Amino acid sequence: MKLIKRIFLLGFKIFIKIFVVYDVIFHTRIQQKSFYWYLKKKGIKINGEPCFISTDVFFDINNYGEINIGKGVVISLNVIILIHDYSISKAMVANDETLKEGCVIVKSVSIGKNVFIGAGSIILPGTKIGDNVIVGAGTVVRGNISNNVVITGNPCKVVRTIEEHLKVQCKYNSKNFHKG
């Protein structure tokens, strides 16, 4: 009887572990798919399937249609993507000009294919990020970013090419690579 009980408990523990792993993977995938659907429904142009977009990314609600996201993009947590700039209204007041209601500058944001945007980054209006770009955590991005570069800082600066980044990562972190 003890042996049957032990086998049952062992089987139950294995079942629970498999179920938890399946549940985490399955629900994360469903959550991401439904989030992409929601973003598309709001008007964000998502070309191809992204790898991951954190559900706490702030997308400027001024006009979702001005945001374009490429295939294979990763947008990490606490990223802000802005398409509007209300500072013009403060400049008008400071120069004693008549403030026009709804005075705002709106510029689209485009994120290329295979882009990684690190946690806490801010993408400013009018930014165009090329393909194969890594944006370091906390970076403030403005303007046109060329393909195949790594950028960091405020204001952002190109720190190396993607090829150089790969060499550095392989040299210093090869023991830390995890197969996912």
C-alpha positions in Angstrom: 0.0 0.0 0.0 2.9 2.4 0.8 4.5 1.7 -2.5 1.2 2.5 -4.4 0.9 5.7 -2.4 4.5 6.7 -3.2 4.1 6.0 -6.9 0.8 7.9 -6.9 2.4 10.9 -5.2 5.5 10.8 -7.5 3.2 10.7 -10.5 1.1 13.5 -9.2 4.2 15.7 -8.5 5.4 15.1 -12.1 2.0 15.9 -13.5 1.9 19.2 -11.5 5.4 20.2 -12.7 4.5 19.5 -16.4 1.1 21.3 -16.0 2.8 24.4 -14.4 5.4 24.6 -17.2 2.7 24.0 -19.9 0.5 26.6 -18.2 3.2 29.3 -18.1 4.3 28.7 -21.7 0.7 28.3 -23.1 -0.8 31.3 -21.2 2.1 33.6 -22.0 1.7 32.8 -25.7 -2.0 33.4 -25.6 -1.6 36.6 -23.6 0.9 37.9 -26.2 -1.2 36.9 -29.2 -4.3 38.6 -27.7 -2.2 41.7 -26.8 -0.9 41.9 -30.4 -4.5 41.6 -31.6 -5.5 44.4 -29.2 -2.7 46.7 -30.4 -3.6 46.0 -34.1 -7.3 46.7 -33.3 -6.3 50.1 -31.8 -4.5 50.9 -35.1 -0.9 50.2 -34.4 0.7 48.7 -37.6 2.4 45.5 -36.7 4.2 44.0 -39.8 4.7 40.3 -39.1 4.8 38.8 -35.7 6.9 40.4 -33.0 8.9 38.2 -30.6 7.7 40.0 -27.5 6.0 43.2 -26.5 5.6 43.8 -22.8 2.1 44.5 -21.7 3.3 47.5 -19.7 4.7 49.4 -22.7 3.1 52.9 -22.9 1.9 53.6 -26.4 0.9 57.2 -27.1 -2.9 57.3 -27.5 -2.9 60.4 -29.6 -3.1 58.4 -32.8 -2.1 54.7 -32.7 -2.0 54.6 -36.5 1.2 56.6 -36.4 3.1 53.7 -34.8 4.7 51.0 -37.0 6.4 47.9 -35.6 8.4 45.4 -37.6 8.7 41.6 -37.5 10.7 40.0 -34.8 10.7 43.0 -32.5 11.3 42.8 -28.7 10.0 45.7 -26.6 10.9 45.3 -23.0 9.1 46.6 -19.9 8.4 50.2 -19.1 9.2 51.5 -22.6 7.4 54.7 -23.7 6.6 55.3 -27.3 5.5 58.9 -28.0 4.1 60.4 -31.2 3.1 63.8 -29.8 4.8 66.9 -28.5 2.8 69.5 -26.7 5.8 71.7 -25.9 4.9 74.0 -28.8 2.0 75.3 -26.6 4.4 76.4 -23.9 6.7 78.0 -26.5 3.7 80.0 -27.8 2.7 81.2 -24.3 6.3 82.2 -23.6 6.4 84.2 -26.8 3.0 85.9 -26.1 1.4 84.2 -29.1 -2.2 83.2 -29.1 -2.5 79.6 -28.0 -4.5 77.6 -30.4 -6.7 74.9 -29.0 -5.3 71.5 -29.6 -1.9 72.8 -30.7 0.3 69.8 -30.8 3.0 68.3 -33.1 2.4 64.7 -34.1 5.1 62.7 -35.8 5.0 58.9 -36.6 7.4 56.4 -35.0 8.7 53.4 -37.0 10.5 50.4 -35.5 12.3 48.2 -38.0 12.7 44.4 -38.1 14.6 42.4 -35.5 14.9 45.3 -33.1 15.4 45.0 -29.3 14.3 47.9 -27.2 15.6 47.7 -23.6 13.7 48.4 -20.4 12.8 52.0 -19.6 13.7 53.4 -23.0 11.8 56.3 -24.4 11.1 56.6 -28.2 10.4 60.2 -29.1 8.1 61.5 -31.9 9.5 61.3 -35.4 11.9 58.5 -34.6 12.8 55.9 -37.2 14.7 52.9 -36.0 16.3 50.7 -38.7 16.5 46.9 -38.8 18.7 44.9 -36.5 19.1 47.5 -33.8 19.7 47.1 -30.1 18.5 49.9 -27.9 20.1 49.8 -24.5 18.0 50.0 -21.3 17.0 53.6 -20.4 18.0 55.1 -23.8 16.2 58.2 -25.1 15.8 57.7 -28.9 15.2 60.5 -31.3 15.8 60.9 -35.0 16.8 58.3 -37.6 18.8 55.3 -36.4 20.6 53.3 -39.1 20.5 49.6 -39.5 22.8 47.1 -37.6 23.8 49.3 -34.7 23.7 49.3 -30.9 22.6 52.6 -29.3 22.6 53.7 -25.7 22.4 56.9 -23.6 20.5 60.2 -23.4 20.7 61.4 -26.0 21.3 58.1 -27.8 24.6 57.4 -29.4 25.8 54.6 -31.6 28.3 52.6 -29.4 29.1 49.8 -31.9 27.8 47.8 -34.8 25.8 44.6 -34.4 28.8 42.6 -35.6 31.0 44.1 -32.9 28.4 43.6 -30.3 28.1 39.9 -31.2 31.9 39.5 -30.9 32.0 41.2 -27.5 29.1 39.2 -26.2 30.6 35.9 -27.4 34.0 36.8 -26.0 32.9 37.8 -22.5 29.6 35.9 -22.0 29.9 32.6 -23.9 29.7 30.7 -20.6 26.4 32.5 -19.7 24.5 31.7 -23.0 21.3 29.8 -22.4 19.4 27.9 -25.0 15.8 28.9 -25.0 
